[in-house]
C-alpha cells in the first residue's frame, strides 16, 4: 500500500508559514503552529457523542496505516489507499485503535481480538469510506469482550453473518454511518444514529437475528 511522505515538503511549508506570520501580526505563534500541523498531517475531530448531544472534540492527529495491517499497540490511523487483500487485525487485549477510512476501502474487513476495541470514522466529504468482506464474513468481527464504535462510513460484509458479528460480551455502538447487513450475535448493541438495513438470514439451518434501528 503506497504511503505518503510529507517530510520533503516541510522546509518549504515552514518558510511559507514564516512569511504568512510576518504579514499577519494578529496571528499568534500557537495558532500558526496549529494551522501548520493541520496542513501537513491528517488531523480532524472524531465525535463519539450520541445524536443530538452537544460536543466539541479537539482534532486528532492520525498516522498512516502500517503496511503490515496488524496492530498490536493502541493508536490513531488513516488509510492512504484501498486495502484489498488482507483484513485489518487489531490484536492484543486492551489495544484501542481509532481508524479514519479517509474515503478508501478495506475490502477484507476488520478483526478485533479478545479485549480489543476499534472506533471507525470517515472524514471524506461524501463519506465514501467502506469496509467490506466476502459472502460469509462480516465487515467487522469482534472477539470475546471486544468492542467497535461506528461514527461514519459504511460497513457491508456478509448477508449471512451481518455487517458486524461479535463474540461473548462484545459490544457495538453506532452513532452514524451505514450498516448494510445488520448485526449478529453482539452481546450489547447501542444505536443512536445512522442507517441500518433490516435483513433476516437463515443459512444451513442456522437462524441469525439481526437487530435494526427502530
N, C-alpha and C positions, 0 to 999 in steps of 0.2 A: 504494500500500500504506500503510495507516494506521500512523503511528509513535506511540509512547507518549512523552509529555513528562513527566518526573518533576520538572522544575525548580520548579514551583509548590508541590510537596509538601515540598521540602527544609526551609524555615523551620520548619514545624510539626514535622517529624521531628527536627530539631535540638533544638527546645525539649523534645520528649518524651525525647530522649536525655539531655539535661542533667538532667531530673527523675529519670530512672532512675539516673543516676550518683550523685546525691545520696542516693538510697535504698539503693544497693548499694555500700558502701565498699570491698568487696573487688574490685570491677571496676576494672581499670586503664584508663587513657586509651587505650592501644593496642588493647586488646580491645574496648572500647566503639566505637572508631572503625571497627574491622574489622566489627563487627556492623552498624553503621550503613551501611557501604558495601554489605554483603550485602543489606540491606533495600531500598536504593534503586537498585540496579543488577543486571544479570543476571550473576551470578557463581556458578561451580561448578567443581570439578576436572574435568579431562579426562584420562582414563587411556589411554596408548598402550602399556601393557605387554602382553605375551603372557599367555595363560590360565595362571593359577597362579603368575605372577611377583609377588612382593611389591613393592608400590609405593604411595607416598602423595604425590600431586601437590598443590601449592597451588591455591587457587581462581584461575580465570581470569576477568577482567572482560571480558565481551563487549559490543560496541556493536550497536545496531540495524542491520540490513542496509540500506544505502542504497537509495533508490527506483530508481536507475539500474541496479541489479543487475549492473553491470560493475565488477569490482575490479581496479585496476591497481597497488595497493600492498598489502603484507602487512598482516594484521590479524586480529582475532578478532570474529566477528559472530554474531548470532542472528536468527531470524525472529520478527517481531511478528505475522504473519498469513500466510495462504496466498498463494503467488505462482503465478498460474495462466496468465499469458500469455507470458512470456518466460523463457529459460533464464538461470541464473546463469553469468556468464562470468568466469573468472579469467585475465587476460591479462598478458603480460609475463614474460620469463624471470626466475627466482628469486623470483617472487611467491608467498608462502606464506600460505594462508588457513586458519583454523580456523572451522568453521561449526557452530553448535548449531541443530538443527531446531526445538527448543522445542515439539514436539508438532504442528507445522504441515507443510504440503506444498509442495514445489517441483514443480509439475505439468509443467514443460517441461525439466527436467533441469539438469545442470551441464556446462559445457565448460571444460576446463583447457587453456590454451595451452601451447606448447612450453616446457619447462623449468619450468613452474609446479607447485604442489602444493596439495592440499587435504586437511584432516582433518575428518571428519564425525562428529558425535555427536548425541544426542538426550537432553535432560535430563528430558523429561516422564515422569511416574510410570509410565504404561503403554507408553511408547516408541511413541507413535502418529505420530511424525515420519516423513515419507515423501517419497522423491524418485522421480518418475515421468517418463515421456516417451511418445511415440507408438509405434506398432507397429514401426517401422523405426529408432527412435532409442534408444540406450542411456540409462539414467538418468545415468551419468557417462561422458563421452567424454574420453579423455586424449590430449594431443598428444605429439609426439616428446620423449622424455626427461622427461616429466612423471609425477607420482605422485599416488595417492589412498590415504587410510587411512580405514577404517570402524571406529569404536569402538562405535556403537549406532545404531539407526534402521533403516529399511527402504529398499532400492533395488529398484525394479521395472524399468521400461523395456521394451526390445524383446525379444519371444520369438525374434526373428531374430538380432539382434546381441548379445544378452545385456544384463544389468544394467550391466556395465562393459565398455567396449571401449577398447583402447589402441593408440597408435602405436608406432613403433620405440623400444626402450629405455625404454618406460614401465613402471611398476610399480604393483601394487595389494596392499595389506596389509589383512587383515581380522582384528580382534580380537574383534568381537562384531557384533550386529545380524543382519539378514536380507538375503540376495540371492535374489530371486525367480526370476531368469532366468540365473544363472551369469555367467561371464566369458569374453570372447573377445579373442584377439589380443594381450593384455598380455605383454610380454617376461618379466617377473618377477612371480610371484604367491606370496604367503605368507599362509596361513590358519592361525590358532591357535585360533579360536573362532567362535561364531555359527552361523547356519543357512544352507545354500545348497542350492537345489533342483537336481536333475540334469535337464538338458534337452539333447537333441541336435537341432540345427536345420539344415535344408537349404532354401535358397531360391534359385531361379533357377540351379540347378546349383552354387551355392557352398556348400561344406561348412565349417561352423564348429565347431571343437572347444571345448566349454565345460567348463572344469575344475570339479570339485566337491570337497567335503570328503570325505576318505577315510572 
